[in-house]
Amino acid sequence: MEKNSLNKTGGTKAGALLCPACCVEYVEVEFDLDVEDVVLHNVKALRCPSCEEEQFTPEQVEEIKKRVSNTAHP
């Protein structure tokens, strides 16, 4: 993921994450995610509104890991 700099233009905010394929600012979305046979509801991710590729921030990945470990059965 590429961080937008102050020198870039096109209507994006400084520091916004851009899709490397489309050069469009990612938007935050929520959806249900199936991880290790556990369905997590309202998982946050970043999605490109153009190509719909999804990315997770490091914080989002940690939240997913935490939620899976809290709901996983031994």
PQR file of N, CA, C, O and H, with PARSE charges and radii, in Angstrom:
ATOM      1  N   MET A   1       0.839  -1.164   0.000 -0.4000 1.5000
ATOM      2  CA  MET A   1       0.000   0.000   0.000 -0.0000 2.0000
ATOM      3  C   MET A   1       0.890   1.234   0.000  0.5500 1.7000
ATOM      4  O   MET A   1       1.895   1.303   0.707 -0.5500 1.4000
ATOM      5  N   GLU A   2       0.506   2.166  -0.780 -0.4000 1.5000
ATOM      6  CA  GLU A   2       1.276   3.388  -0.914 -0.0000 2.0000
ATOM      7  C   GLU A   2       0.609   4.500  -0.119  0.5500 1.7000
ATOM      8  O   GLU A   2      -0.602   4.699  -0.205 -0.5500 1.4000
ATOM      9  H   GLU A   2      -0.311   2.110  -1.354  0.4000 1.0000
ATOM     10  N   LYS A   3       1.411   5.220   0.653 -0.4000 1.5000
ATOM     11  CA  LYS A   3       0.883   6.373   1.387 -0.0000 2.0000
ATOM     12  C   LYS A   3       0.932   7.584   0.485  0.5500 1.7000
ATOM     13  O   LYS A   3       1.929   7.833  -0.194 -0.5500 1.4000
ATOM     14  H   LYS A   3       2.395   5.058   0.723  0.4000 1.0000
ATOM     15  N   ASN A   4      -0.139   8.322   0.486 -0.4000 1.5000
ATOM     16  CA  ASN A   4      -0.223   9.546  -0.300 -0.0000 2.0000
ATOM     17  C   ASN A   4       0.644  10.605   0.364  0.5500 1.7000
ATOM     18  O   ASN A   4       0.649  10.714   1.590 -0.5500 1.4000
ATOM     19  H   ASN A   4      -0.948   8.119   1.037  0.4000 1.0000
ATOM     20  N   SER A   5       1.369  11.380  -0.413 -0.4000 1.5000
ATOM     21  CA  SER A   5       2.183  12.456   0.133 -0.0000 2.0000
ATOM     22  C   SER A   5       1.508  13.790  -0.130  0.5500 1.7000
ATOM     23  O   SER A   5       0.532  13.864  -0.876 -0.5500 1.4000
ATOM     24  H   SER A   5       1.365  11.292  -1.409  0.4000 1.0000
ATOM     25  N   LEU A   6       2.022  14.830   0.475 -0.4000 1.5000
ATOM     26  CA  LEU A   6       1.465  16.162   0.280 -0.0000 2.0000
ATOM     27  C   LEU A   6       1.604  16.630  -1.156  0.5500 1.7000
ATOM     28  O   LEU A   6       0.850  17.499  -1.594 -0.5500 1.4000
ATOM     29  H   LEU A   6       2.815  14.770   1.082  0.4000 1.0000
ATOM     30  N   ASN A   7       2.554  16.072  -1.902 -0.4000 1.5000
ATOM     31  CA  ASN A   7       2.791  16.496  -3.278 -0.0000 2.0000
ATOM     32  C   ASN A   7       1.800  15.898  -4.263  0.5500 1.7000
ATOM     33  O   ASN A   7       1.671  16.397  -5.381 -0.5500 1.4000
ATOM     34  H   ASN A   7       3.166  15.366  -1.547  0.4000 1.0000
ATOM     35  N   LYS A   8       1.108  14.857  -3.881 -0.4000 1.5000
ATOM     36  CA  LYS A   8       0.167  14.215  -4.799 -0.0000 2.0000
ATOM     37  C   LYS A   8      -1.147  14.955  -4.793  0.5500 1.7000
ATOM     38  O   LYS A   8      -1.549  15.532  -3.782 -0.5500 1.4000
ATOM     39  H   LYS A   8       1.213  14.451  -2.973  0.4000 1.0000
ATOM     40  N   THR A   9      -1.813  14.934  -5.933 -0.4000 1.5000
ATOM     41  CA  THR A   9      -3.102  15.603  -6.038 -0.0000 2.0000
ATOM     42  C   THR A   9      -4.135  14.610  -6.525  0.5500 1.7000
ATOM     43  O   THR A   9      -3.837  13.433  -6.727 -0.5500 1.4000
ATOM     44  H   THR A   9      -1.487  14.465  -6.753  0.4000 1.0000
ATOM     45  N   GLY A  10      -5.355  15.097  -6.713 -0.4000 1.5000
ATOM     46  CA  GLY A  10      -6.399  14.228  -7.226 -0.0000 2.0000
ATOM     47  C   GLY A  10      -7.517  14.034  -6.235  0.5500 1.7000
ATOM     48  O   GLY A  10      -8.317  13.111  -6.387 -0.5500 1.4000
ATOM     49  H   GLY A  10      -5.597  16.053  -6.548  0.4000 1.0000
ATOM     50  N   GLY A  11      -7.600  14.887  -5.210 -0.4000 1.5000
ATOM     51  CA  GLY A  11      -8.709  14.813  -4.284 -0.0000 2.0000
ATOM     52  C   GLY A  11      -8.503  13.888  -3.111  0.5500 1.7000
ATOM     53  O   GLY A  11      -9.441  13.671  -2.343 -0.5500 1.4000
ATOM     54  H   GLY A  11      -6.950  15.637  -5.087  0.4000 1.0000
ATOM     55  N   THR A  12      -7.319  13.331  -2.935 -0.4000 1.5000
ATOM     56  CA  THR A  12      -7.078  12.458  -1.793 -0.0000 2.0000
ATOM     57  C   THR A  12      -6.444  13.252  -0.663  0.5500 1.7000
ATOM     58  O   THR A  12      -5.797  14.274  -0.891 -0.5500 1.4000
ATOM     59  H   THR A  12      -6.557  13.507  -3.558  0.4000 1.0000
ATOM     60  N   LYS A  13      -6.639  12.768   0.559 -0.4000 1.5000
ATOM     61  CA  LYS A  13      -6.087  13.416   1.735 -0.0000 2.0000
ATOM     62  C   LYS A  13      -4.608  13.082   1.861  0.5500 1.7000
ATOM     63  O   LYS A  13      -4.171  12.010   1.442 -0.5500 1.4000
ATOM     64  H   LYS A  13      -7.165  11.937   0.744  0.4000 1.0000
ATOM     65  N   ALA A  14      -3.844  13.991   2.435 -0.4000 1.5000
ATOM     66  CA  ALA A  14      -2.444  13.709   2.732 -0.0000 2.0000
ATOM     67  C   ALA A  14      -2.387  12.549   3.716  0.5500 1.7000
ATOM     68  O   ALA A  14      -3.114  12.549   4.710 -0.5500 1.4000
ATOM     69  H   ALA A  14      -4.199  14.861   2.776  0.4000 1.0000
ATOM     70  N   GLY A  15      -1.552  11.581   3.461 -0.4000 1.5000
ATOM     71  CA  GLY A  15      -1.416  10.428   4.330 -0.0000 2.0000
ATOM     72  C   GLY A  15      -2.409   9.314   4.046  0.5500 1.7000
ATOM     73  O   GLY A  15      -2.373   8.278   4.710 -0.5500 1.4000
ATOM     74  H   GLY A  15      -0.962  11.581   2.654  0.4000 1.0000
ATOM     75  N   ALA A  16      -3.296   9.500   3.075 -0.4000 1.5000
ATOM     76  CA  ALA A  16      -4.285   8.476   2.737 -0.0000 2.0000
ATOM     77  C   ALA A  16      -3.597   7.291   2.064  0.5500 1.7000
ATOM     78  O   ALA A  16      -2.606   7.465   1.354 -0.5500 1.4000
ATOM     79  H   ALA A  16      -3.325  10.341   2.536  0.4000 1.0000
ATOM     80  N   LEU A  17      -4.114   6.110   2.283 -0.4000 1.5000
ATOM     81  CA  LEU A  17      -3.579   4.921   1.626 -0.0000 2.0000
ATOM     82  C   LEU A  17      -4.214   4.773   0.255  0.5500 1.7000
ATOM     83  O   LEU A  17      -5.432   4.863   0.100 -0.5500 1.4000
ATOM     84  H   LEU A  17      -4.919   5.968   2.860  0.4000 1.0000
ATOM     85  N   LEU A  18      -3.361   4.544  -0.740 -0.4000 1.5000
ATOM     86  CA  LEU A  18      -3.831   4.422  -2.113 -0.0000 2.0000
ATOM     87  C   LEU A  18      -3.664   3.003  -2.616  0.5500 1.7000
ATOM     88  O   LEU A  18      -2.684   2.335  -2.285 -0.5500 1.4000
ATOM     89  H   LEU A  18      -2.372   4.471  -0.615  0.4000 1.0000
ATOM     90  N   CYS A  19      -4.611   2.540  -3.411 -0.4000 1.5000
ATOM     91  CA  CYS A  19      -4.506   1.251  -4.085 -0.0000 2.0000
ATOM     92  C   CYS A  19      -3.355   1.358  -5.084  0.5500 1.7000
ATOM     93  O   CYS A  19      -3.353   2.270  -5.910 -0.5500 1.4000
ATOM     94  H   CYS A  19      -5.407   3.082  -3.680  0.4000 1.0000
ATOM     95  N   PRO A  20      -2.380   0.455  -5.033 -0.5600 1.5000
ATOM     96  CA  PRO A  20      -1.247   0.552  -5.951  0.2800 2.0000
ATOM     97  C   PRO A  20      -1.638   0.313  -7.407  0.5500 1.7000
ATOM     98  O   PRO A  20      -0.950   0.793  -8.308 -0.5500 1.4000
ATOM     99  N   ALA A  21      -2.710  -0.406  -7.656 -0.4000 1.5000
ATOM    100  CA  ALA A  21      -3.134  -0.691  -9.024 -0.0000 2.0000
ATOM    101  C   ALA A  21      -3.935   0.456  -9.618  0.5500 1.7000
ATOM    102  O   ALA A  21      -3.807   0.752 -10.806 -0.5500 1.4000
ATOM    103  H   ALA A  21      -3.269  -0.796  -6.924  0.4000 1.0000
ATOM    104  N   CYS A  22      -4.769   1.112  -8.795 -0.4000 1.5000
ATOM    105  CA  CYS A  22      -5.712   2.120  -9.306 -0.0000 2.0000
ATOM    106  C   CYS A  22      -5.347   3.549  -8.929  0.5500 1.7000
ATOM    107  O   CYS A  22      -5.867   4.498  -9.516 -0.5500 1.4000
ATOM    108  H   CYS A  22      -4.873   0.872  -7.829  0.4000 1.0000
ATOM    109  N   CYS A  23      -4.455   3.709  -7.952 -0.4000 1.5000
ATOM    110  CA  CYS A  23      -4.117   5.033  -7.409 -0.0000 2.0000
ATOM    111  C   CYS A  23      -5.363   5.751  -6.891  0.5500 1.7000
ATOM    112  O   CYS A  23      -5.499   6.966  -7.033 -0.5500 1.4000
ATOM    113  H   CYS A  23      -4.033   2.938  -7.475  0.4000 1.0000
ATOM    114  N   VAL A  24      -6.262   4.983  -6.293 -0.4000 1.5000
ATOM    115  CA  VAL A  24      -7.494   5.500  -5.705 -0.0000 2.0000
ATOM    116  C   VAL A  24      -7.403   5.273  -4.200  0.5500 1.7000
ATOM    117  O   VAL A  24      -6.872   4.257  -3.751 -0.5500 1.4000
ATOM    118  H   VAL A  24      -6.151   3.996  -6.178  0.4000 1.0000
ATOM    119  N   GLU A  25      -7.920   6.216  -3.431 -0.4000 1.5000
ATOM    120  CA  GLU A  25      -7.876   6.112  -1.980 -0.0000 2.0000
ATOM    121  C   GLU A  25      -8.756   4.967  -1.484  0.5500 1.7000
ATOM    122  O   GLU A  25      -9.913   4.841  -1.886 -0.5500 1.4000
ATOM    123  H   GLU A  25      -8.351   7.041  -3.796  0.4000 1.0000
ATOM    124  N   TYR A  26      -8.187   4.124  -0.596 -0.4000 1.5000
ATOM    125  CA  TYR A  26      -8.963   3.061   0.031 -0.0000 2.0000
ATOM    126  C   TYR A  26     -10.033   3.669   0.935  0.5500 1.7000
ATOM    127  O   TYR A  26      -9.856   4.759   1.478 -0.5500 1.4000
ATOM    128  H   TYR A  26      -7.248   4.226  -0.270  0.4000 1.0000
ATOM    129  N   VAL A  27     -11.145   2.951   1.090 -0.4000 1.5000
ATOM    130  CA  VAL A  27     -12.187   3.325   2.039 -0.0000 2.0000
ATOM    131  C   VAL A  27     -12.333   2.196   3.052  0.5500 1.7000
ATOM    132  O   VAL A  27     -12.111   1.028   2.730 -0.5500 1.4000
ATOM    133  H   VAL A  27     -11.289   2.065   0.649  0.4000 1.0000
ATOM    134  N   GLU A  28     -12.707   2.551   4.276 -0.4000 1.5000
ATOM    135  CA  GLU A  28     -12.889   1.527   5.296 -0.0000 2.0000
ATOM    136  C   GLU A  28     -14.265   0.901   5.136  0.5500 1.7000
ATOM    137  O   GLU A  28     -15.264   1.600   4.968 -0.5500 1.4000
ATOM    138  H   GLU A  28     -12.887   3.500   4.538  0.4000 1.0000
ATOM    139  N   VAL A  29     -14.304  -0.426   5.190 -0.4000 1.5000
ATOM    140  CA  VAL A  29     -15.549  -1.179   5.070 -0.0000 2.0000
ATOM    141  C   VAL A  29     -15.625  -2.183   6.215  0.5500 1.7000
ATOM    142  O   VAL A  29     -14.625  -2.456   6.880 -0.5500 1.4000
ATOM    143  H   VAL A  29     -13.493  -0.994   5.327  0.4000 1.0000
ATOM    144  N   GLU A  30     -16.809  -2.725   6.439 -0.4000 1.5000
ATOM    145  CA  GLU A  30     -17.022  -3.809   7.403 -0.0000 2.0000
ATOM    146  C   GLU A  30     -17.750  -4.929   6.699  0.5500 1.7000
ATOM    147  O   GLU A  30     -18.639  -4.687   5.883 -0.5500 1.4000
ATOM    148  H   GLU A  30     -17.621  -2.503   5.899  0.4000 1.0000
ATOM    149  N   PHE A  31     -17.373  -6.165   7.017 -0.4000 1.5000
ATOM    150  CA  PHE A  31     -18.002  -7.332   6.419 -0.0000 2.0000
ATOM    151  C   PHE A  31     -17.795  -8.533   7.325  0.5500 1.7000
ATOM    152  O   PHE A  31     -17.052  -8.459   8.303 -0.5500 1.4000
ATOM    153  H   PHE A  31     -16.651  -6.362   7.680  0.4000 1.0000
ATOM    154  N   ASP A  32     -18.448  -9.634   7.004 -0.4000 1.5000
ATOM    155  CA  ASP A  32     -18.278 -10.877   7.748 -0.0000 2.0000
ATOM    156  C   ASP A  32     -17.134 -11.658   7.117  0.5500 1.7000
ATOM    157  O   ASP A  32     -17.018 -11.721   5.893 -0.5500 1.4000
ATOM    158  H   ASP A  32     -19.052  -9.694   6.209  0.4000 1.0000
ATOM    159  N   LEU A  33     -16.288 -12.252   7.957 -0.4000 1.5000
ATOM    160  CA  LEU A  33     -15.095 -12.963   7.495 -0.0000 2.0000
ATOM    161  C   LEU A  33     -15.045 -14.335   8.137  0.5500 1.7000
ATOM    162  O   LEU A  33     -15.218 -14.462   9.350 -0.5500 1.4000
ATOM    163  H   LEU A  33     -16.382 -12.200   8.951  0.4000 1.0000
ATOM    164  N   ASP A  34     -14.809 -15.367   7.332 -0.4000 1.5000
ATOM    165  CA  ASP A  34     -14.661 -16.735   7.819 -0.0000 2.0000
ATOM    166  C   ASP A  34     -13.172 -17.028   7.955  0.5500 1.7000
ATOM    167  O   ASP A  34     -12.445 -17.085   6.963 -0.5500 1.4000
ATOM    168  H   ASP A  34     -14.669 -15.264   6.347  0.4000 1.0000
ATOM    169  N   VAL A  35     -12.721 -17.216   9.212 -0.4000 1.5000
ATOM    170  CA  VAL A  35     -11.308 -17.485   9.502 -0.0000 2.0000
ATOM    171  C   VAL A  35     -11.239 -18.741  10.346  0.5500 1.7000
ATOM    172  O   VAL A  35     -11.811 -18.804  11.434 -0.5500 1.4000
ATOM    173  H   VAL A  35     -13.312 -17.170  10.018  0.4000 1.0000
ATOM    174  N   GLU A  36     -10.534 -19.742   9.837 -0.4000 1.5000
ATOM    175  CA  GLU A  36     -10.337 -20.988  10.593 -0.0000 2.0000
ATOM    176  C   GLU A  36     -11.665 -21.537  11.121  0.5500 1.7000
ATOM    177  O   GLU A  36     -11.765 -21.912  12.289 -0.5500 1.4000
ATOM    178  H   GLU A  36     -10.069 -19.691   8.953  0.4000 1.0000
ATOM    179  N   ASP A  37     -12.677 -21.582  10.260 -0.4000 1.5000
ATOM    180  CA  ASP A  37     -14.011 -22.093  10.595 -0.0000 2.0000
ATOM    181  C   ASP A  37     -14.722 -21.276  11.667  0.5500 1.7000
ATOM    182  O   ASP A  37     -15.650 -21.767  12.310 -0.5500 1.4000
ATOM    183  H   ASP A  37     -12.596 -21.277   9.311  0.4000 1.0000
ATOM    184  N   VAL A  38     -14.293 -20.042  11.861 -0.4000 1.5000
ATOM    185  CA  VAL A  38     -14.956 -19.119  12.779 -0.0000 2.0000
ATOM    186  C   VAL A  38     -15.429 -17.936  11.943  0.5500 1.7000
ATOM    187  O   VAL A  38     -14.644 -17.337  11.209 -0.5500 1.4000
ATOM    188  H   VAL A  38     -13.539 -19.643  11.339  0.4000 1.0000
ATOM    189  N   VAL A  39     -16.713 -17.600  12.054 -0.4000 1.5000
ATOM    190  CA  VAL A  39     -17.238 -16.454  11.316 -0.0000 2.0000
ATOM    191  C   VAL A  39     -17.167 -15.237  12.227  0.5500 1.7000
ATOM    192  O   VAL A  39     -17.754 -15.217  13.309 -0.5500 1.4000
ATOM    193  H   VAL A  39     -17.351 -18.087  12.651  0.4000 1.0000
ATOM    194  N   LEU A  40     -16.440 -14.223  11.771 -0.4000 1.5000
ATOM    195  CA  LEU A  40     -16.323 -12.964  12.496 -0.0000 2.0000
ATOM    196  C   LEU A  40     -17.214 -11.940  11.802  0.5500 1.7000
ATOM    197  O   LEU A  40     -17.127 -11.750  10.589 -0.5500 1.4000
ATOM    198  H   LEU A  40     -15.963 -14.239  10.892  0.4000 1.0000
ATOM    199  N   HIS A  41     -18.059 -11.293  12.570 -0.4000 1.5000
ATOM    200  CA  HIS A  41     -18.958 -10.284  12.027 -0.0000 2.0000
ATOM    201  C   HIS A  41     -18.347  -8.898  12.197  0.5500 1.7000
ATOM    202  O   HIS A  41     -17.603  -8.647  13.145 -0.5500 1.4000
ATOM    203  H   HIS A  41     -18.129 -11.447  13.555  0.4000 1.0000
ATOM    204  N   ASN A  42     -18.665  -8.016  11.280 -0.4000 1.5000
ATOM    205  CA  ASN A  42     -18.233  -6.617  11.347 -0.0000 2.0000
ATOM    206  C   ASN A  42     -16.714  -6.459  11.410  0.5500 1.7000
ATOM    207  O   ASN A  42     -16.197  -5.689  12.219 -0.5500 1.4000
ATOM    208  H   ASN A  42     -19.269  -8.220  10.510  0.4000 1.0000
ATOM    209  N   VAL A  43     -16.012  -7.185  10.562 -0.4000 1.5000
ATOM    210  CA  VAL A  43     -14.562  -7.071  10.461 -0.0000 2.0000
ATOM    211  C   VAL A  43     -14.247  -5.844   9.602  0.5500 1.7000
ATOM    212  O   VAL A  43     -14.834  -5.658   8.536 -0.5500 1.4000
ATOM    213  H   VAL A  43     -16.432  -7.811   9.905  0.4000 1.0000
ATOM    214  N   LYS A  44     -13.326  -5.018  10.069 -0.4000 1.5000
ATOM    215  CA  LYS A  44     -12.943  -3.822   9.327 -0.0000 2.0000
ATOM    216  C   LYS A  44     -11.776  -4.124   8.396  0.5500 1.7000
ATOM    217  O   LYS A  44     -10.869  -4.884   8.736 -0.5500 1.4000
ATOM    218  H   LYS A  44     -12.850  -5.169  10.935  0.4000 1.0000
ATOM    219  N   ALA A  45     -11.819  -3.520   7.229 -0.4000 1.5000
ATOM    220  CA  ALA A  45     -10.750  -3.636   6.242 -0.0000 2.0000
ATOM    221  C   ALA A  45     -10.744  -2.374   5.405  0.5500 1.7000
ATOM    222  O   ALA A  45     -11.642  -1.539   5.514 -0.5500 1.4000
ATOM    223  H   ALA A  45     -12.556  -2.903   6.953  0.4000 1.0000
ATOM    224  N   LEU A  46      -9.732  -2.242   4.572 -0.4000 1.5000
ATOM    225  CA  LEU A  46      -9.666  -1.157   3.603 -0.0000 2.0000
ATOM    226  C   LEU A  46      -9.949  -1.754   2.236  0.5500 1.7000
ATOM    227  O   LEU A  46      -9.401  -2.799   1.884 -0.5500 1.4000
ATOM    228  H   LEU A  46      -9.003  -2.921   4.483  0.4000 1.0000
ATOM    229  N   ARG A  47     -10.810  -1.090   1.459 -0.4000 1.5000
ATOM    230  CA  ARG A  47     -11.181  -1.611   0.142 -0.0000 2.0000
ATOM    231  C   ARG A  47     -11.034  -0.494  -0.895  0.5500 1.7000
ATOM    232  O   ARG A  47     -11.406   0.656  -0.660 -0.5500 1.4000
ATOM    233  H   ARG A  47     -11.256  -0.242   1.745  0.4000 1.0000
ATOM    234  N   CYS A  48     -10.485  -0.871  -2.037 -0.4000 1.5000
ATOM    235  CA  CYS A  48     -10.401   0.060  -3.154 -0.0000 2.0000
ATOM    236  C   CYS A  48     -11.785   0.148  -3.793  0.5500 1.7000
ATOM    237  O   CYS A  48     -12.346  -0.878  -4.176 -0.5500 1.4000
ATOM    238  H   CYS A  48     -10.183  -1.805  -2.228  0.4000 1.0000
ATOM    239  N   PRO A  49     -12.347   1.350  -3.916 -0.5600 1.5000
ATOM    240  CA  PRO A  49     -13.670   1.464  -4.519  0.2800 2.0000
ATOM    241  C   PRO A  49     -13.668   1.176  -6.010  0.5500 1.7000
ATOM    242  O   PRO A  49     -14.731   0.991  -6.603 -0.5500 1.4000
ATOM    243  N   SER A  50     -12.497   1.136  -6.623 -0.4000 1.5000
ATOM    244  CA  SER A  50     -12.414   0.894  -8.055 -0.0000 2.0000
ATOM    245  C   SER A  50     -12.305  -0.603  -8.378  0.5500 1.7000
ATOM    246  O   SER A  50     -13.155  -1.156  -9.076 -0.5500 1.4000
ATOM    247  H   SER A  50     -11.634   1.286  -6.141  0.4000 1.0000
ATOM    248  N   CYS A  51     -11.245  -1.257  -7.862 -0.4000 1.5000
ATOM    249  CA  CYS A  51     -11.032  -2.680  -8.178 -0.0000 2.0000
ATOM    250  C   CYS A  51     -11.545  -3.611  -7.089  0.5500 1.7000
ATOM    251  O   CYS A  51     -11.564  -4.828  -7.272 -0.5500 1.4000
ATOM    252  H   CYS A  51     -10.554  -0.808  -7.295  0.4000 1.0000
ATOM    253  N   GLU A  52     -11.964  -3.047  -5.952 -0.4000 1.5000
ATOM    254  CA  GLU A  52     -12.517  -3.779  -4.803 -0.0000 2.0000
ATOM    255  C   GLU A  52     -11.518  -4.695  -4.106  0.5500 1.7000
ATOM    256  O   GLU A  52     -11.924  -5.579  -3.351 -0.5500 1.4000
ATOM    257  H   GLU A  52     -11.949  -2.058  -5.804  0.4000 1.0000
ATOM    258  N   GLU A  53     -10.219  -4.506  -4.340 -0.4000 1.5000
ATOM    259  CA  GLU A  53      -9.216  -5.267  -3.596 -0.0000 2.0000
ATOM    260  C   GLU A  53      -9.239  -4.797  -2.150  0.5500 1.7000
ATOM    261  O   GLU A  53      -9.360  -3.604  -1.871 -0.5500 1.4000
ATOM    262  H   GLU A  53      -9.889  -3.788  -4.953  0.4000 1.0000
ATOM    263  N   GLU A  54      -9.120  -5.756  -1.231 -0.4000 1.5000
ATOM    264  CA  GLU A  54      -9.146  -5.429   0.192 -0.0000 2.0000
ATOM    265  C   GLU A  54      -7.763  -5.605   0.800  0.5500 1.7000
ATOM    266  O   GLU A  54      -7.004  -6.500   0.428 -0.5500 1.4000
ATOM    267  H   GLU A  54      -9.021  -6.725  -1.457  0.4000 1.0000
ATOM    268  N   GLN A  55      -7.461  -4.731   1.741 -0.4000 1.5000
ATOM    269  CA  GLN A  55      -6.219  -4.765   2.493 -0.0000 2.0000
ATOM    270  C   GLN A  55      -6.562  -4.590   3.961  0.5500 1.7000
ATOM    271  O   GLN A  55      -7.570  -3.974   4.307 -0.5500 1.4000
ATOM    272  H   GLN A  55      -8.078  -4.004   2.044  0.4000 1.0000
ATOM    273  N   PHE A  56      -5.711  -5.141   4.822 -0.4000 1.5000
ATOM    274  CA  PHE A  56      -5.872  -4.954   6.261 -0.0000 2.0000
ATOM    275  C   PHE A  56      -4.685  -4.168   6.793  0.5500 1.7000
ATOM    276  O   PHE A  56      -3.546  -4.402   6.389 -0.5500 1.4000
ATOM    277  H   PHE A  56      -4.892  -5.641   4.541  0.4000 1.0000
ATOM    278  N   THR A  57      -4.952  -3.239   7.695 -0.4000 1.5000
ATOM    279  CA  THR A  57      -3.872  -2.552   8.381 -0.0000 2.0000
ATOM    280  C   THR A  57      -3.303  -3.513   9.415  0.5500 1.7000
ATOM    281  O   THR A  57      -3.958  -4.496   9.762 -0.5500 1.4000
ATOM    282  H   THR A  57      -5.877  -3.049   8.022  0.4000 1.0000
ATOM    283  N   PRO A  58      -2.097  -3.252   9.914 -0.5600 1.5000
ATOM    284  CA  PRO A  58      -1.566  -4.114  10.984  0.2800 2.0000
ATOM    285  C   PRO A  58      -2.494  -4.167  12.197  0.5500 1.7000
ATOM    286  O   PRO A  58      -2.626  -5.212  12.834 -0.5500 1.4000
ATOM    287  N   GLU A  59      -3.129  -3.052  12.515 -0.4000 1.5000
ATOM    288  CA  GLU A  59      -4.050  -3.022  13.656 -0.0000 2.0000
ATOM    289  C   GLU A  59      -5.268  -3.900  13.394  0.5500 1.7000
ATOM    290  O   GLU A  59      -5.749  -4.579  14.301 -0.5500 1.4000
ATOM    291  H   GLU A  59      -3.021  -2.203  11.997  0.4000 1.0000
ATOM    292  N   GLN A  60      -5.767  -3.894  12.170 -0.4000 1.5000
ATOM    293  CA  GLN A  60      -6.918  -4.724  11.816 -0.0000 2.0000
ATOM    294  C   GLN A  60      -6.554  -6.204  11.886  0.5500 1.7000
ATOM    295  O   GLN A  60      -7.362  -7.020  12.330 -0.5500 1.4000
ATOM    296  H   GLN A  60      -5.377  -3.342  11.433  0.4000 1.0000
ATOM    297  N   VAL A  61      -5.349  -6.553  11.451 -0.4000 1.5000
ATOM    298  CA  VAL A  61      -4.895  -7.949  11.523 -0.0000 2.0000
ATOM    299  C   VAL A  61      -4.818  -8.407  12.974  0.5500 1.7000
ATOM    300  O   VAL A  61      -5.242  -9.517  13.297 -0.5500 1.4000
ATOM    301  H   VAL A  61      -4.693  -5.890  11.091  0.4000 1.0000
ATOM    302  N   GLU A  62      -4.281  -7.563  13.847 -0.4000 1.5000
ATOM    303  CA  GLU A  62      -4.193  -7.920  15.261 -0.0000 2.0000
ATOM    304  C   GLU A  62      -5.576  -8.103  15.874  0.5500 1.7000
ATOM    305  O   GLU A  62      -5.784  -9.008  16.682 -0.5500 1.4000
ATOM    306  H   GLU A  62      -3.936  -6.662  13.584  0.4000 1.0000
ATOM    307  N   GLU A  63      -6.513  -7.253  15.495 -0.4000 1.5000
ATOM    308  CA  GLU A  63      -7.885  -7.375  15.997 -0.0000 2.0000
ATOM    309  C   GLU A  63      -8.512  -8.695  15.534  0.5500 1.7000
ATOM    310  O   GLU A  63      -9.199  -9.361  16.307 -0.5500 1.4000
ATOM    311  H   GLU A  63      -6.343  -6.518  14.839  0.4000 1.0000
ATOM    312  N   ILE A  64      -8.276  -9.066  14.287 -0.4000 1.5000
ATOM    313  CA  ILE A  64      -8.806 -10.336  13.759 -0.0000 2.0000
ATOM    314  C   ILE A  64      -8.207 -11.505  14.524  0.5500 1.7000
ATOM    315  O   ILE A  64      -8.935 -12.412  14.930 -0.5500 1.4000
ATOM    316  H   ILE A  64      -7.718  -8.525  13.659  0.4000 1.0000
ATOM    317  N   LYS A  65      -6.892 -11.501  14.730 -0.4000 1.5000
ATOM    318  CA  LYS A  65      -6.229 -12.583  15.485 -0.0000 2.0000
ATOM    319  C   LYS A  65      -6.799 -12.694  16.894  0.5500 1.7000
ATOM    320  O   LYS A  65      -7.057 -13.791  17.387 -0.5500 1.4000
ATOM    321  H   LYS A  65      -6.301 -10.765  14.401  0.4000 1.0000
ATOM    322  N   LYS A  66      -6.989 -11.556  17.526 -0.4000 1.5000
ATOM    323  CA  LYS A  66      -7.533 -11.535  18.887 -0.0000 2.0000
ATOM    324  C   LYS A  66      -8.941 -12.108  18.917  0.5500 1.7000
ATOM    325  O   LYS A  66      -9.274 -12.913  19.787 -0.5500 1.4000
ATOM    326  H   LYS A  66      -6.779 -10.664  17.125  0.4000 1.0000
ATOM    327  N   ARG A  67      -9.756 -11.694  17.972 -0.4000 1.5000
ATOM    328  CA  ARG A  67     -11.139 -12.187  17.927 -0.0000 2.0000
ATOM    329  C   ARG A  67     -11.204 -13.672  17.630  0.5500 1.7000
ATOM    330  O   ARG A  67     -12.039 -14.378  18.195 -0.5500 1.4000
ATOM    331  H   ARG A  67      -9.485 -11.041  17.265  0.4000 1.0000
ATOM    332  N   VAL A  68     -10.330 -14.165  16.744 -0.4000 1.5000
ATOM    333  CA  VAL A  68     -10.312 -15.606  16.436 -0.0000 2.0000
ATOM    334  C   VAL A  68      -9.900 -16.391  17.662  0.5500 1.7000
ATOM    335  O   VAL A  68     -10.516 -17.409  17.977 -0.5500 1.4000
ATOM    336  H   VAL A  68      -9.651 -13.591  16.285  0.4000 1.0000
ATOM    337  N   SER A  69      -8.870 -15.938  18.362 -0.4000 1.5000
ATOM    338  CA  SER A  69      -8.399 -16.677  19.537 -0.0000 2.0000
ATOM    339  C   SER A  69      -9.438 -16.670  20.664  0.5500 1.7000
ATOM    340  O   SER A  69      -9.524 -17.620  21.441 -0.5500 1.4000
ATOM    341  H   SER A  69      -8.370 -15.111  18.106  0.4000 1.0000
ATOM    342  N   ASN A  70     -10.220 -15.598  20.746 -0.4000 1.5000
ATOM    343  CA  ASN A  70     -11.270 -15.513  21.776 -0.0000 2.0000
ATOM    344  C   ASN A  70     -12.485 -16.368  21.457  0.5500 1.7000
ATOM    345  O   ASN A  70     -13.231 -16.737  22.364 -0.5500 1.4000
ATOM    346  H   ASN A  70     -10.150 -14.826  20.114  0.4000 1.0000
ATOM    347  N   THR A  71     -12.700 -16.691  20.182 -0.4000 1.5000
ATOM    348  CA  THR A  71     -13.888 -17.473  19.816 -0.0000 2.0000
ATOM    349  C   THR A  71     -13.562 -18.885  19.396  0.5500 1.7000
ATOM    350  O   THR A  71     -14.469 -19.708  19.274 -0.5500 1.4000
ATOM    351  H   THR A  71     -12.094 -16.391  19.445  0.4000 1.0000
ATOM    352  N   ALA A  72     -12.296 -19.197  19.169 -0.4000 1.5000
ATOM    353  CA  ALA A  72     -11.908 -20.545  18.718 -0.0000 2.0000
ATOM    354  C   ALA A  72     -12.150 -21.559  19.835  0.5500 1.7000
ATOM    355  O   ALA A  72     -11.969 -21.270  21.018 -0.5500 1.4000
ATOM    356  H   ALA A  72     -11.559 -18.528  19.268  0.4000 1.0000
ATOM    357  N   HIS A  73     -12.558 -22.738  19.424 -0.4000 1.5000
ATOM    358  CA  HIS A  73     -12.804 -23.810  20.390 -0.0000 2.0000
ATOM    359  C   HIS A  73     -11.595 -24.723  20.414  0.5500 1.7000
ATOM    360  O   HIS A  73     -11.023 -25.018  19.364 -0.5500 1.4000
ATOM    361  H   HIS A  73     -12.705 -22.973  18.463  0.4000 1.0000
ATOM    362  N   PRO A  74     -11.189 -25.182  21.612 -0.5600 1.5000
ATOM    363  CA  PRO A  74     -10.005 -26.066  21.726  0.2800 2.0000
ATOM    364  C   PRO A  74     -10.199 -27.410  21.075  0.5500 1.7000
ATOM    365  O   PRO A  74      -9.292 -28.243  21.096 -0.5500 1.4000
TER
END
